[in-house]
Amino acid sequence: MNSTAQARVNDAAEFPTYRAVVAHVTGGLDGVLRVVTLLRGRVYRVRDLEVEVREGVVESRVGCTALLTSGEIEMLLARLRRMPSVVSAEHG
């Protein structure tokens, strides 16, 4: 691959696209609200949000699709993983 083609690949990775993120949280609705507060407070452009909270289940699930570059997705995942209520967070 020549340098021009490599530059195009690098530029495409930094172009914001909608990317799916899933976080598994503890604490029921309180844990979910902490994740949603992070998304809102950092002004992430969320296209859709899916929350699954069930009584008697230890972990809840928060899924969203947000407009992010490849660097921003890594930053969001790092922020989520630092939260005490988040058990795991992944892209996709």
N, C-alpha and C positions, 0 to 999 in steps of 0.2 A: 504494500500500500504506500503510495507516495505521500508527501507531506501535505498536499492540498486535500487529498481524500481524508487523511487523518484529522486535519483541522475541521472538516465538515462533520465528522463523527463526533469530535469534541464539542462543537457548537450545538449539535443536536442533543447531546446529553445535558446541556445547560439550558435548553429551551424548555419553558414550563409546560408540563402536560398534566392531565388528571391522573393521579396515582392513588391506588388503594392502600389503606393502612388499617391494620387490625390490632387492637389492644385487648388483652385479657386482664381484668381488674378484680380486686377483692373489695369488700366493703359495700356491696350492693349498689344502690342508687347513689350513695355518697361518692363511691369510687368512680362511677360513671360521670357524675357531675364534675369531679375534679378534672377528668380528661376533657370534657366539653368546655370547661372554663379555660383550660390551657389553649385549646384550639381557637376560642373566641378572643382571649386576651392577646394572643400573638398574631391575630388578624389573618389566620390561614383562610384561604378561599375554599370553603367546603361546598362541594356540589351536592352531596347526599350524606346522610348520617343514619346509621342503623345501630340500635341499642337492643341488647338482649339481657334482661334481668329476670331471673326466676327465683321464686321463694324456695329456700332450702338448698340452693346450689351455691357452692363456695365462690365460684368465679362468674363474673358477668363478662359480656363481650361488647366492645364498641368498635364499629367499623365505619370508615368514612372514605370518601374519594375527595381529594383536595388537589388544587392546582399548585404543583411544586416542580422545581428543578431537581436534578439528581443530588445536588448538594443540600438542598432544603429538605429532601426526604430523609437523608441521613441525620440532619440536625433535629428534625421532628422525632425520629425514632430514638435518638439519644435523650431528648427531653422527656419523652414518655417513659423510657427505661429508668430514668432517675427518680421518677415519682414513686413514693412508698406503696401506693395502692396498685401499681401496675406490676403484674406478674410477668408478662411478656408483651412485646410489640414487634410486629413485622410488617414488611412491605408485601403487598399482594394479597 
